[in-house]
Amino acid sequence: MKVAGSHYRTIWMDDETGIVSMIDQNKLPFSFEIYEANAFRDTCHAIITMITRGAGAIGAAAGFAMAQAFLEGMRGEGRRTNEGKEKDEGLGFGDRKSVV
C-alpha cells in the first residue's frame, strides 16, 4: 500500500539486521506507525497484542519470529535452560484466549 507516496508492506524483515517491521494495526486509522521488533520475543509480543492482524500477517510474523530465534541462537543470544531448550517466559501464549 502507499502512504504519503511511499510503498509499504504489512510486515517485512531486514535481511542485515534481522529486525521485523510491521504496520501497527492498533494505531490505525488515526495514525500510521511502524512497530519494530528487534528480537523474536518482540515479534511474539506483536502477535499477542494484535499489533499485527490477519491470518497472512500473523503467519508471516510467526515465520519471522522463528527466523529471529534461529539467528539469535546462532549468535548465542538466546536464554536457554539446562536442558538446552528455549525458555518461554514472558511470551504469554498460555494466557491468550483463542477460538478453538
C-alpha positions as CSV (number, residue, x, y, z in Angstrom):
1,M,0.0,0.0,0.0
2,K,1.1,3.6,-0.4
3,V,1.2,6.0,2.4
4,A,2.3,9.6,1.8
5,G,3.7,8.5,-1.5
6,S,5.8,5.7,0.0
7,H,5.2,2.0,-0.6
8,Y,4.8,-0.2,2.5
9,R,4.2,-3.9,3.1
10,T,2.2,-5.0,6.1
11,I,5.2,-6.8,7.6
12,W,8.8,-7.2,6.5
13,M,12.2,-8.3,7.8
14,D,15.5,-6.5,7.3
15,D,18.0,-9.0,5.9
16,E,21.0,-7.4,7.5
17,T,19.7,-6.5,11.0
18,G,17.0,-9.2,11.5
19,I,14.6,-6.5,12.6
20,V,11.0,-7.3,11.8
21,S,9.0,-4.1,11.0
22,M,5.2,-4.0,10.7
23,I,2.4,-1.5,10.5
24,D,1.0,-1.1,14.0
25,Q,-2.7,-2.0,13.4
26,N,-3.7,-0.8,16.9
27,K,-2.8,2.8,15.8
28,L,-4.9,2.8,12.6
29,P,-6.9,4.7,11.4
30,F,-5.9,7.7,13.5
31,S,-2.1,7.4,13.0
32,F,0.3,5.4,10.8
33,E,3.2,4.0,12.8
34,I,5.7,1.2,12.2
35,Y,6.4,-1.2,15.1
36,E,10.0,-2.6,15.1
37,A,10.6,-6.0,16.6
38,N,14.3,-6.3,17.4
39,A,14.1,-9.9,18.8
40,F,11.8,-12.8,18.4
41,R,10.1,-12.0,21.8
42,D,9.2,-8.6,20.4
43,T,7.6,-10.2,17.3
44,C,5.7,-12.7,19.5
45,H,4.5,-9.7,21.6
46,A,3.2,-8.1,18.3
47,I,1.1,-11.2,17.6
48,I,-0.2,-11.5,21.1
49,T,-1.2,-7.8,21.4
50,M,-2.6,-7.7,17.9
51,I,-0.1,-5.1,16.6
52,T,-0.3,-7.3,13.5
53,R,-3.6,-8.7,12.4
54,G,-5.0,-11.0,9.7
55,A,-4.1,-14.6,9.0
56,G,-1.5,-13.9,6.4
57,A,0.3,-11.2,8.5
58,I,0.2,-13.3,11.7
59,G,1.6,-16.3,9.8
60,A,4.4,-14.1,8.3
61,A,5.1,-12.7,11.8
62,A,5.4,-16.2,13.2
63,G,7.8,-17.2,10.5
64,F,9.9,-14.1,11.0
65,A,9.9,-14.8,14.8
66,M,11.2,-18.3,14.1
67,A,13.9,-16.8,11.8
68,Q,14.9,-14.3,14.5
69,A,15.0,-17.1,17.2
70,F,17.3,-19.1,14.9
71,L,19.6,-16.1,14.3
72,E,19.7,-15.2,18.0
73,G,20.6,-18.8,18.8
74,M,23.3,-18.8,16.2
75,R,24.8,-15.7,17.8
76,G,24.4,-17.2,21.3
77,E,21.9,-14.6,22.4
78,G,19.1,-16.9,23.4
79,R,18.4,-17.7,27.0
80,R,18.5,-21.4,27.5
81,T,17.6,-23.8,30.2
82,N,19.9,-26.6,31.5
83,E,18.2,-28.9,29.0
84,G,19.1,-26.7,26.1
85,K,15.5,-25.7,25.3
86,E,14.5,-22.1,24.8
87,K,12.5,-20.7,27.8
88,D,9.0,-19.4,27.0
89,E,9.0,-17.0,29.9
90,G,7.1,-13.8,29.3
91,L,5.7,-14.8,25.9
92,G,2.2,-15.2,27.3
93,F,1.0,-17.8,24.8
94,G,-0.6,-19.8,27.7
95,D,-2.7,-16.8,28.6
96,R,-4.1,-16.0,25.2
97,K,-7.8,-16.7,24.8
98,S,-8.2,-18.2,21.3
99,V,-11.1,-19.6,19.5
100,V,-10.8,-23.3,19.2
